[in-house]
Amino acid sequence: MSAFKDPEIEISVQDAAKLLDDGEALLVDVREPHEWDAGRIPGARHIQLEHLASQADSIPSDARVIFQCRLGVRSAMATKAFRAAGYDAVSMAGGIEAWHAAGLPMEPDDGYVADH
């Protein structure tokens, strides 16, 4: 569950999964490397939150971007910054913990949600 609770910038894991399955969004995982290595959402792109500003140009500004972290706090911060810059950005509510709890796929097969 996110600390922000802002329906304007958050989407559910189910809505995120549908957008990703339909090829209608890019998923950016802003967690730390050890979190990424433990388990991740298939197709996600990994850019640590601290490197996000320096790599912003590598994220298409004409695509919907879903930011994701462990619980939704870091991804909400990224979302707010990217929305301010004109991106169609949203945060995945509940982060990868909610994704995993919903039984949605993770990589590797034995992937798990690491502590932050």
KEKE-3310 file (N, C-alpha, C; in steps of 0.2 Angstrom, whole numbers, plus 5000, padded with zeros to 4 digits):
npx = (5004:5003:5011:5006:4993:4986:4975:4976:4989:4992:4990:4982:4990:4984:4979:4991:4997:4989:4990:5004:5004:4997:5005:5005:5012:5028:5037:5046:5058:5063:5070:5084:5099:5101:5088:5082:5089:5084:5071:5060:5048:5043:5050:5052:5061:5077:5081:5089:5082:5091:5098:5089:5086:5098:5096:5084:5082:5083:5071:5056:5047:5034:5027:5017:5022:5025:5030:5039:5042:5047:5036:5029:5032:5044:5042:5031:5037:5046:5036:5029:5039:5042:5029:5028:5038:5031:5028:5018:5015:5014:5012:5014:5003:5006:5017:5030:5028:5013:5011:5017:5010:4997:4999:5005:5016:5034:5052:5067:5060:5060:5059:5059:5052:5063:5070:5071)
npy = (4994:5011:5026:5037:5037:5043:5044:5050:5049:5035:5018:5002:4986:4976:4984:4989:4977:4974:4985:4983:4969:4972:4980:4994:5002:5007:4999:5005:5000:5007:5002:4997:4989:4976:4973:4972:4961:4951:4948:4952:4961:4954:4961:4973:4988:4993:5006:5014:5024:5035:5037:5041:5054:5057:5048:5051:5056:5044:5038:5036:5050:5050:5040:5030:5029:5018:5018:5009:5002:4995:4996:5008:5021:5026:5025:5034:5046:5047:5047:5059:5068:5066:5068:5081:5085:5083:5070:5056:5048:5036:5028:5012:5006:5000:4993:4981:4972:4971:4967:4954:4948:4947:4937:4938:4937:4934:4937:4930:4913:4909:4921:4934:4946:4958:4965:4983)
npz = (5000:4996:5002:4998:4992:4980:4968:4956:4952:4954:4949:4949:4952:4944:4934:4929:4925:4914:4905:4902:4897:4885:4878:4880:4889:4897:4909:4923:4935:4950:4960:4971:4966:4973:4976:4964:4959:4967:4963:4950:4939:4924:4909:4914:4915:4923:4932:4944:4957:4961:4950:4940:4936:4928:4918:4912:4899:4891:4893:4884:4880:4874:4878:4889:4905:4918:4935:4947:4963:4978:4988:4984:4987:4983:4969:4967:4970:4959:4949:4951:4948:4935:4929:4931:4922:4910:4906:4903:4916:4929:4945:4951:4962:4978:4974:4970:4980:4981:4968:4968:4979:4972:4964:4952:4938:4941:4938:4943:4941:4954:4960:4973:4984:4990:5005:5007)
capx = (5000:5007:5010:5004:4986:4984:4972:4977:4995:4993:4986:4983:4994:4980:4979:4998:4998:4985:4994:5010:5002:4994:5011:5003:5016:5034:5038:5053:5059:5067:5073:5091:5101:5100:5081:5081:5092:5080:5065:5058:5043:5046:5049:5054:5068:5079:5085:5089:5080:5096:5101:5084:5087:5103:5094:5078:5082:5082:5064:5052:5042:5028:5024:5015:5027:5023:5036:5037:5047:5044:5029:5025:5034:5050:5039:5027:5042:5048:5030:5028:5044:5041:5023:5030:5042:5027:5027:5012:5018:5010:5015:5010:5001:5008:5024:5031:5024:5007:5011:5019:5004:4992:5001:5007:5023:5040:5058:5067:5055:5060:5060:5055:5053:5069:5069:5074)
capy = (5000:5017:5031:5043:5037:5048:5040:5053:5046:5028:5013:4995:4981:4973:4989:4989:4971:4974:4989:4979:4964:4975:4984:5001:5006:5005:4999:5006:4998:5011:4999:4996:4983:4970:4972:4970:4954:4946:4947:4958:4960:4953:4966:4980:4991:4994:5012:5016:5031:5040:5038:5042:5061:5057:5044:5053:5056:5037:5036:5040:5055:5050:5033:5029:5026:5015:5018:5004:5000:4989:4998:5013:5027:5029:5026:5040:5052:5047:5049:5066:5072:5065:5071:5089:5086:5082:5063:5052:5044:5034:5024:5006:5006:4994:4991:4974:4968:4970:4963:4947:4946:4946:4931:4940:4934:4937:4934:4923:4909:4909:4928:4936:4954:4959:4971:4989)
capz = (5000:4995:5007:4994:4991:4975:4963:4950:4949:4955:4946:4953:4949:4939:4928:4926:4921:4908:4901:4900:4892:4879:4875:4880:4894:4899:4916:4925:4942:4953:4966:4972:4963:4977:4976:4957:4958:4971:4959:4946:4935:4917:4904:4917:4914:4929:4933:4951:4958:4961:4943:4936:4933:4923:4912:4910:4891:4888:4893:4879:4883:4871:4880:4896:4909:4925:4939:4952:4968:4983:4991:4980:4989:4978:4962:4968:4969:4952:4945:4952:4945:4928:4927:4931:4916:4904:4905:4905:4921:4935:4950:4953:4969:4982:4972:4969:4985:4979:4962:4971:4983:4968:4961:4945:4936:4942:4936:4940:4943:4962:4963:4979:4986:4994:5009:5004)
cpx = (5004:5006:5007:4996:4983:4981:4974:4984:4996:4988:4987:4988:4990:4980:4986:4999:4995:4988:5000:5009:5000:4999:5009:5007:5023:5035:5045:5053:5064:5071:5081:5093:5100:5092:5079:5083:5088:5074:5063:5052:5045:5045:5051:5061:5070:5083:5084:5086:5085:5099:5095:5084:5092:5101:5087:5077:5081:5075:5060:5047:5035:5025:5022:5020:5024:5030:5034:5043:5044:5037:5025:5028:5039:5047:5035:5031:5044:5042:5029:5033:5043:5035:5024:5034:5038:5026:5020:5014:5013:5014:5011:5009:5003:5015:5024:5028:5017:5006:5012:5013:4998:4994:5003:5014:5029:5046:5063:5061:5054:5061:5056:5056:5058:5067:5073:5080)
cpy = (5006:5022:5037:5043:5042:5045:5044:5051:5039:5024:5006:4991:4977:4978:4989:4983:4971:4979:4986:4974:4967:4979:4991:5005:5003:5005:5000:5005:5003:5009:4999:4989:4976:4968:4969:4962:4949:4944:4953:4956:4959:4959:4973:4982:4994:5001:5014:5023:5036:5041:5040:5049:5060:5053:5046:5053:5049:5034:5040:5044:5055:5043:5034:5026:5024:5015:5013:5003:4995:4990:5003:5020:5030:5030:5032:5046:5053:5049:5056:5070:5072:5068:5079:5090:5085:5075:5061:5047:5042:5029:5018:5006:5000:4991:4984:4969:4966:4966:4955:4944:4944:4940:4932:4938:4938:4933:4934:4919:4909:4916:4929:4944:4955:4965:4977:4990)
cpz = (5000:5001:5004:4993:4986:4969:4956:4947:4950:4951:4950:4949:4943:4933:4925:4922:4914:4903:4898:4895:4885:4875:4875:4886:4894:4906:4918:4933:4944:4959:4966:4968:4966:4976:4969:4956:4961:4967:4956:4942:4928:4913:4907:4915:4921:4929:4940:4952:4958:4955:4938:4932:4927:4917:4910:4902:4888:4889:4888:4882:4879:4873:4887:4900:4916:4929:4945:4956:4972:4986:4987:4982:4984:4971:4962:4967:4962:4948:4945:4948:4937:4925:4926:4925:4909:4902:4907:4910:4927:4939:4951:4960:4973:4980:4970:4974:4983:4973:4964:4974:4978:4963:4953:4944:4938:4939:4942:4943:4951:4964:4969:4980:4991:4999:5006:5007)
residu = (MET:SER:ALA:PHE:LYS:ASP:PRO:GLU:ILE:GLU:ILE:SER:VAL:GLN:ASP:ALA:ALA:LYS:LEU:LEU:ASP:ASP:GLY:GLU:ALA:LEU:LEU:VAL:ASP:VAL:ARG:GLU:PRO:HIS:GLU:TRP:ASP:ALA:GLY:ARG:ILE:PRO:GLY:ALA:ARG:HIS:ILE:GLN:LEU:GLU:HIS:LEU:ALA:SER:GLN:ALA:ASP:SER:ILE:PRO:SER:ASP:ALA:ARG:VAL:ILE:PHE:GLN:CYS:ARG:LEU:GLY:VAL:ARG:SER:ALA:MET:ALA:THR:LYS:ALA:PHE:ARG:ALA:ALA:GLY:TYR:ASP:ALA:VAL:SER:MET:ALA:GLY:GLY:ILE:GLU:ALA:TRP:HIS:ALA:ALA:GLY:LEU:PRO:MET:GLU:PRO:ASP:ASP:GLY:TYR:VAL:ALA:ASP:HIS)
# end
